Amino acid sequence: MSPVSLFLVVLAYFALLLVVARRTSRNATNESFFNGNKSSNWLLVAFGMVGTTLSGVTFISVPGAVGRDGFGYLQITLGYVLGYLCVTFVLLPLYYRLRLSSIYHYLDVRLGRRAGQSGAACFILSRTLGASARLYLVINILQAVILDRLGLPFWLTSAVVLLMILLYTYEGGVKTIVWTDTLQTAGMLLGLLICVAYLLHAMELDLPSSLARMQDAGLARVFTWDVDSPAYFWKQVLAGMFITIAMTGMDQEMMQKNISVRTLADSQKNMLLLTAILVGVLALFLFLGGLLHLYAPLAGVGATGDKLFPAVVMGHLPALVQLIFLLGLISALFPSADGAITALTSSFCIDLLGLTRRVDLDEAAKLRRRHHVHLAFCALFLLLVLLFKWIDSASMIGVILKLAGYTYGPLLGLFAFGMLSRRGLRQRWVPLAVLAGPALCYVVDRNQELIFGSYRIGLELLIMNGSLVLAALFLISLPAPAGPVANDG
């Protein structure tokens, strides 16, 4: 398919998003932006959150990793299920009881202003780095597949993509995101299903025979029982559980959509449905990865890892499948970027600026400030995407994503302290306690061989991070206060 045709399809897709945004953002207020007026449909939220959870990196990376890890990702998926159950029945009731627009206001109410600000700062740093790095990775693929052939520079592509995200999130916020994410999740799943169906047809395989071929090729292995391996079963399950608790249940982007649902019962149904859909979709991505690794030798494709899926589709599959793949890739890209910018704007306005508590500002002034913050985050994303392109190092992007992961440990420690104890905190020491966990984890990570010998820490580093922050918070804690917050100044 010609690059011009693909480009026109991308523009048409953007136009559809703008139509949806226009219809959903009519008479939007700050409340609409922050929590969707608490009127979101739980079925739409559940389906749309699939796209937000997976992101464009998952769309490319999970199938590409099958050649190295087999179906081992299912071990982490089992942990995800346990984590989602914890979010559903422990965290959501807490958020609804307090009627939160930002989940970090819980830390403010329970542990004091410094704790709330520290939690929000961790989220803002993590989402800004992680979401912009993921956005860069997918824009880079679009640039290579279409826009380089049209002679359009990378900076222009990045600017246009972020402008489009700005245009359809600027007014409606969560109220719009719920609908656009639903549309984009549908596009991503359509791309996934069509690619699976075509590869099965091309190799003349059905489900049982394809799985048998994958088993023979060593692609379908799931369990790892070597205790020293980062992929050891119980490490992966526990890590998956705490990743979900921290990166979903304690993440404003993910929870902002959940708490926009009218009632707790509907929000819990949303989470349970999301869990079921997500397990099936991740299993399908792994199955697609197995098919790609079976097809690649037959087609003479030498690409591996993240490059495998685009190389097979754009170099060897029909134009219609290429088009559907591109739509699926774009659909996977935008839920991870638009939701991040919206949630970052909300958290910054509510938790750091205290916008919803300002009685000295009228609604028009609050709206202007929210618009300024939203514009600033879009500009920051653009600068970071261009910086990543200038660095042009896959290893550097890996470092950025890992660094973003470090900041969820403090959230785990802060929420755990608030929920598991009734003690207060010495406010002036909270930021140092929050920084202590990631700093010590970095030291441990850099000296694993010296400390643990042959044992290697993998994804369980998050659990260690949260535990260290929890311990540090107990060291600076005070006896249980009479009121909800201990504040010694």
Phi, psi and omega in degrees: 000137185291150179298329179296316179297316178298319180297319179295324177296318178299316178297320178296322178297315177301318181299321178297319178299320180293323177297314179300316181298319181296320182288327185269347184257009178297134179057030180289144178238181174300324178296321176299316182295315187282318186221016176062026183058022180054039184228017181290145177283126187295329178294318178295318180298315181299313182292316181294328181292342176300314179296320179295320182292322187276312180070167180294330179294318177299319181304325182263318193280320183298312175298321182293333183278352182298325179297331180266317189249359185062219178265024183300339179298340178295334176298314177296324181299323175300320176295323177304316182300314179298320179296317179296325176296321177295316178299318184295316190253355178243307186280315182301316177302323178296314182295321181287326179298324181270356177054055187275146166260325170242129183292341181283351173294335173302315179296323178299311182292317186277321189241351179114165186300319182296322179293317178297317178294322180295317178297316179296320180296320177299315179297314183298316178297314184296310183292323180297312180291310185294313183291321179291325177294318178292322177299317178300315183300320182281321176300323179299322178292315178300321179298315182290323185283321188239303200282333174298322181288342176265358179077016180272133182287157182299320183297324180290318177303311182298317181296318181293317179300313181290328175297318179296317178299318179300315185297321184265359174246351192300318184260310190281331180058231182300323181302323178278319184302321180305319182280317181292325177294325176297314178299316185287325175297320177299317178296319179296315181292325176298314178300317180297312183294318180295319179295319177298312182299317182294316181295321175299315179295317183296325181264004179055051181239155168246183185300309181297316183291325179293319178295323177296319177297318178296320179298316179296327181275001180075020183266346188256011180293141184245309193263141174236121185251007177282113186299327182282348183279141173300341181263013179306137190309305186291329175296317181293319180295312180297317179297317178300320180296311183286331173300316180293317180300314184282312190271354171244301186291336180244022181246122184299323181299313182288317184283337180302322179285321180298313184281002172276353177282146190299313187238158177299318182300317179292322178296322178292321175298322177301314182293320180293320177294317177304316180301313181297314180296317184296319178300314179296319181292318179295321176298322179291322176298318178294320177298317176301319178300319177297318178296319179299320181286335173283323184283325187304313179297326180293327182266359181073029179270124181261357182293151178225173175058222184296340182275348187294308184301308178298324182294318180292312185292309187282342181256343190220354181253160184298162184302320182296319178293323176300317179297315181293321176300315181297316178298320178296320179295315179296319180296328177284332182291309194287324177300329181281342181260313183294318178295323180296313182295321178296314181292322177297318177299315181297311182296317180297316182292316186280312190272321183265319179271344182062036190297320183289343180261357184283112179270350181273358181243138174278175185297324180296319179293320178296320179297317179298318180294320177297319177300317180297318179295317180299314177298320181295321179291322176297317178296320179296318177301316180299315180298319180292319178300316178293325177296317179297323178294320178296319177293317175052052181223119177298324180293324178294320177298320176301320178296317180298315180295322178292319177299318178299322178296330180299329187281353176278339177302312177301324177297318178299315180293318181296312180294320179298317179298316181296324186269334185262349179226168175247012183282158176263186183227147168283105193303321186294340183263354184302311180302323179292320178296322180294324180282338185297318182299304178301322181296315179293322178298321178298317179298315179297316181299322182284345184233036184300315183297319180294321185276317190249355184070237183279345180290138180237129176281134177245239183291346180288358175303328178298318180296317178299316180302309180297322180294320179293319177295318178301315179297318179296322179294322177296326179295331181254018185274164179238160176304156183307127181283164177290324179261190183286340187227137171261125183220107180263010180085000000 
